[in-house]
Amino acid sequence: IVKGHSKKEIYVNLDNSDADIREEEANSFAADTLIPPKQYQEFRNRGHFCDDSVEAFAKEMEISPVIVLGRLCKEQVLSWDIFARSRFDRRLQLV
C-alpha cells in the first residue's frame, strides 16, 4: 500500500505510462525506499557512473548495481544502452 491506496485495489500499468498519479507515487516510493534521496543525490552530484562507481554505491546501499543503473536511466542521466555495455547481470533474483 502506498500513500493510503487500497489493499483490495489491483493496479497494473501495462502501457508503461507514468501519467497515472498512483503509478508516479509508487515509482517515487520504490525509488526512495531502495536508495535514500540524500545518498542518491550525493552520488548523482559526483557524476561518476562507471561500473566501479556504480558497484561501490550499490554495495553501500545494499542493492544490486542494476537498480542504480535503472534509476539513472529512468531519470535520463544515462541512456538505456548502458546495460549492454555494463558488466552487470541484468537479471534480478527474487528473494
C-alpha positions in Angstrom: 0.0 0.0 0.0 1.4 3.3 -1.0 0.0 6.6 0.4 -3.3 5.0 1.5 -4.0 3.1 -1.6 -6.4 0.2 -1.0 -5.1 -3.3 -0.4 -8.0 -4.6 -2.4 -7.4 -2.5 -5.5 -5.1 -4.1 -8.0 -3.4 -1.7 -10.4 -1.3 -2.8 -13.3 0.2 -0.4 -15.7 0.7 -2.3 -18.9 1.3 0.6 -21.3 4.4 1.8 -19.3 2.9 5.2 -18.9 3.7 7.3 -15.9 0.7 9.5 -16.4 -1.3 7.9 -13.6 -0.8 9.5 -10.2 -0.8 6.1 -8.4 2.0 4.9 -10.7 4.0 8.0 -10.0 3.6 7.7 -6.3 4.5 4.0 -6.4 7.6 4.7 -8.5 8.7 7.5 -6.2 8.1 5.4 -3.1 10.1 2.5 -4.5 13.0 4.7 -5.7 13.3 6.4 -2.3 12.9 3.2 -0.4 15.7 1.4 -2.3 18.0 4.4 -2.5 17.6 7.1 0.2 17.2 10.5 -1.6 20.1 12.2 0.2 22.6 9.5 -0.7 21.3 9.2 -4.2 21.7 13.0 -4.8 25.2 12.9 -3.5 26.1 10.0 -5.8 24.5 11.8 -8.8 26.3 15.1 -8.0 29.7 13.3 -8.2 28.9 12.5 -11.8 31.0 9.3 -11.9 28.9 6.5 -13.3 31.5 3.9 -14.4 30.9 0.3 -13.4 33.2 0.5 -10.4 31.5 3.6 -9.1 28.0 2.2 -9.6 29.1 -1.1 -8.0 30.6 0.7 -4.9 27.5 2.8 -4.4 25.2 -0.2 -4.8 27.2 -2.2 -2.3 27.0 0.8 0.2 23.2 0.9 -0.3 23.0 -3.0 -0.2 21.2 -3.2 -3.5 22.0 -4.6 -7.0 24.0 -2.3 -9.3 21.3 -2.9 -11.9 18.9 -0.9 -9.6 21.3 2.0 -9.6 21.7 1.9 -13.4 18.0 1.6 -13.9 17.2 4.7 -11.8 19.9 6.7 -13.6 18.4 5.7 -16.9 14.8 6.3 -15.8 15.8 9.8 -14.8 17.6 10.2 -18.2 21.0 10.7 -16.6 22.3 7.7 -18.6 20.9 6.2 -21.8 19.3 2.7 -21.6 22.0 1.2 -23.8 24.4 1.4 -20.8 23.0 -2.0 -19.8 24.6 -3.6 -23.0 27.9 -2.1 -22.1 28.0 -2.7 -18.3 29.4 -5.9 -16.8 26.4 -6.4 -14.5 23.9 -9.2 -14.8 20.6 -7.6 -15.7 18.5 -10.4 -14.1 17.3 -9.7 -10.6 16.7 -12.6 -8.2 13.5 -12.6 -6.2 14.1 -13.3 -2.5 
